[in-house]
Amino acid sequence: MNHASPALASLPPSPRLWRTSRRGRRLARALLLLLLASPSLFAQSSWPEQFAKMPLAHPVAELNRSNCVQLMLASFQRNPAVKALIFMPGATDEFYFFHRARAVLTNSAPTLLDAVAALTNQTYIRATLRPPFLLMHTAEDPLEPIAVIEDQRTAQRIKRKKFEKQALYYDRDWDYLHPILSFDLDTKILPGLKSFDTYHFFRHSFAAFDLNGWEGLQAVAMADKTKFTIKKRKIVFEGDVRMMAPTPTPDDFLLRGR
């Protein structure tokens, strides 16, 4: 084995090595600051651990249109990783429009994590963390809601409000959510009840804990595929027509009975 000579070993580091070392320390500090400034990075690694602790409310062998969405929402529990589990319109369409989403569960005591894994491995449904939400969606769903702020004072007041401490909405329409939003945010919500403008809003399916007012607005918008505008003392919802990518459609979809 060759050993460095004492003369070589005692030489001071070259300026090039010193500069490299300094760059390395700066990079390490920058990465540390990034981690400290981005709690979502920690949440991304912990939500599977939290979901693995949540048993399904009723053990089943298969997830399908008759049980999946309602069962998974009922099984979601308060946890430090995510505040809400949201089924977006693309995901619910897989069950109720295309009638094709089915996923087999092989565990005798399946957890919510098992259910998420089964759906993402056996159907077109995907799971994406968008802190503080876990979104169940397909390729067509926009994962970032459109929020326009025209009045900052109203927006700041809404962020200080509290949405429902515990919320579970399965296949609920706009007329069900409207009075809840109006009361919790103490703000006029448009469109009003029984409005023609809401006929194309999707129905809401999500479970949540401890959302603030702003997070509540975002959860509603992602569940019913709407966008909202914050005006002076009022919030206006409109349909979101974005489609990020087409969902594969069976060739015989229009021919077979549904």
N, C-alpha and C positions, 0 to 999 in steps of 0.2 A: 504494500500500500504506500502510495506517495504522500508525503506530508509537506505542507508549506514551510519554507525556510523561515527561521525567526525574523530575518530581515524583511521578507515579504509580509509576514504576519503583522509586523509592527508598523507597516506603512499606513498613513492616514487615508481615509476614503477619498477617492477622486472627486473633483467637482461634479462630474457627470452622475456618479452614484449618489452624491448628496442631493443633487437636483431631483433625481428620480425618487429618492426617499421622501423629500419634501412634497412632491406631487402625490405620492402614495398617501401621505398623512392628510393632505388636503382632500383627496378623494374619499378617504375613510370618514373624515369629518362631515363631508357633504352627504354621504350615504346615511350617516347617523342622524343628521338634521332632517333628511327626507323621511326616514322612518318615524321620527318623533312628530313630524308635521302631518303624517298620513296614517291616522289610525285605521283607515280602511284596509291597509296592507295587512295589519294584524287580524282584522275581522275576516278577511278573505281566507286565511288559514284556519280560522276557528269555527266558522259556521258548520262545516261537516261534523266536527266534534260535538257541537251543541245538538245538531239534529239527530246524531246517533244516540242521544240520551232521551229522545222523545218517542215513546212507543206509539204505534198507531192506535187510535181510540178503539177500533174494532179490527182485530187481525183478519186479513183476507188473503186468499191465494192469488187473486187477480185484481188489478186496477182497471176499471172500465168506466163507461159513461154513466152507469148507475150508481157508482160509489166514490170515484177517485177524488174529485175536487172537494166535495163536502167532507170526506174522510180526512184528507190531508189538512184542510183548514182547521178542522176540529182537533187535530193532533198537534198543531203548532202551539208552542208554549213560550212564555216570556223567557228571554235569554240575553246574554251580554253581546251576542254577535250581530243579530239582525232584529229589527223591530217589527217587520211585517213580511208575510208570505203572500205574494200577489200572483194570481192567475190572470195573465193578459189575454186579450181577445183571440190571438192566434192559437193559444193553448186550449182555451175552452172550445174553439171551433173544431179542434181535432176530435173532441168528444161529441159535441152536440150538433155540428153541421156536417162534418165528413163521416162521423160515426166509425172511425177507424183506429182510434187510440186504445190500445190494450197493452198491459204490461204484467208479466207473471212475477210474483214474489215467491222466492224459494225458502226464505227463513220462516221458521215456525212462530217466531215472535218478531215480526218486522217492525222497524223503526221508520221515522219520517225520512231519515237518510236513505234507507233501503228503497222507499217509495220514489224519492227523487232520482236515485241511481237507476231504478228500473225504467222510469219514464224516459230518461235521457238516453238510455241504451237501447230501448225497444220501440220508441216512437219518434216522431219529428219534434217533440217538445224538448226544449233546452232549459237549463237553469243558469242564471247569470246573477252575480252579486252586484247590485247597485246600491251601496250603502245609503240609508239603513235598511234597504229592502232586498229580499231574494225574489227574483222575478222568474216565473215559469212562463215561457213564451216560445214562439217559433220564429223562423227567419224573417217573417213579414213585420213583426212588431218593432216599432221604434222604442228604444230603451231609454231615451232621454226625453222627458216631457217638455213641451213648449210652454213657458211661462213668461208673459209680458207684463212688466211693471210700469204702469203709467202714473201711479201715485205712491211715492216712497213711504209716506206716513202710514197709509193703509197697509202696505206690505209689512212694515216693521211691527205694526200692531198685531197683525195676523200671526207673525212668527212668535210673538209672546203668548199667544193663546194656546190652549190645550185641546187637542182632538180627544175622542173617546179614550178613556184609560185602557179599556179592553174592547176590541171590536172584532166581530165575526160576521161577515156578509157573504152569503152564498146565493148567487143568482138573483141579486136584488137590483131593482130598476132605479132610475133617477128619482122618481117620486118618493122612494123610500129613503134615499140618501140626502135629498135636498133639505128636509127640515133638520136633520142632524147637523149638517154643515152650517146651516143658518144659525142654529142655536149655539153650537160650540164656538164658532168664529165671531158671533155677534155682528154679522155683516150680511148685507143683502146679497143673495145668490141668484144669478140669472143663467139660464131661463128658469122661470117659475114652475110650479106644479102643473102637470097635464098640458105642457107646452108642446106644440107640434115640432118645435126646434130640437126636441130631445128624442124624437122617434128613432134616430139613427145612432143614438148613444148605446154602446154595448152595456150589458148587465154586469154588475159588480160582483166579483168573487175574490175576497181577500180577508186575511186575519191579521190583526195588529195589536201591539201593546205600546202605550205611552208615547204616541206620536204627538208632536206639537202641531200647531195649526198649519204651518207651511208643509210639513210632511204629510198631513192629512189631505191637503189639496193635491199633492203629487200622487199619493196613493190612489185617490179617486180618479185622477186624470189617466193614470196608467192602466187602471182596471177597466175604465169605460172608453178608452181611446179618445180622449178629448184634450184640448188645450185651454188654458185660461188666461184671462187678462185682469190684472189688479187695477181697478179704477178707484176714484175717490168714493170711499164708503161702500163699494160694491165689487163683486167678482163675477166676471162673465165667462161662461164655459161655451166652447164651440167644438164641433167635431174635428178630429185630427185625421186628415185624409192621407197622411203619409203611409206608404207601404215600402218597407226597406228591401224586401226580396219576395218573389212569389213563392207561395207554399206549393209543393208538388200536389197535383190533383190527379186522381185515378182517371184513366182514359174512359172508363165506363161510368163515371160518377153521375152524369145526368141521365143515364139510361136505367140505372138500377133503383129500385124502390128504397126510400129512406123512411 
